[in-house]
Amino acid sequence: MKKMTRMESSKEVRRVLNRNGVDLSYCQYSVSGMDIRLTGWLCKTDGTDFIAGQVEGMIHDLKKSLHGFYICGEFDNWSFTSEYISFIGDREGNQKSGGNVEEQTWEIDMDNYDFEAS
């Protein structure tokens, strides 16, 4: 498999985020080496919030499109890597540190997905 340039990798991350309906005006991303870092606020282009299954689907889409890359999402409302997803809080201020919503964490089962290049 041909190694992607940083520009190609960044372009592919943007494609995946767009394909999954992420509002890029609130989400920043960077690619360095084999690491993908996402920050900001994770929400859809229609302004609604993601649910855990949708975040997991986006992670799997990133892993399939950018095979071998490590993913780190450190959003204000979600935190995730290639192995887990944690909901931190919502726009109404319900956060793990003082709101009504407790942090919820889900483990991602990578055995159910085929990440070989298609």
ABEGO torsion letter per residue (X at the ends): XBBBBAAAAAAAAAAAAAAAGBBAAABBBBBBEABBBBBEBBBBAAGBBBBAAAAAAAAAAAAAABBGBBBBBBBAABBBBAABBBBABBAAGBBABGBABBBBBBBBBAAABBABBX
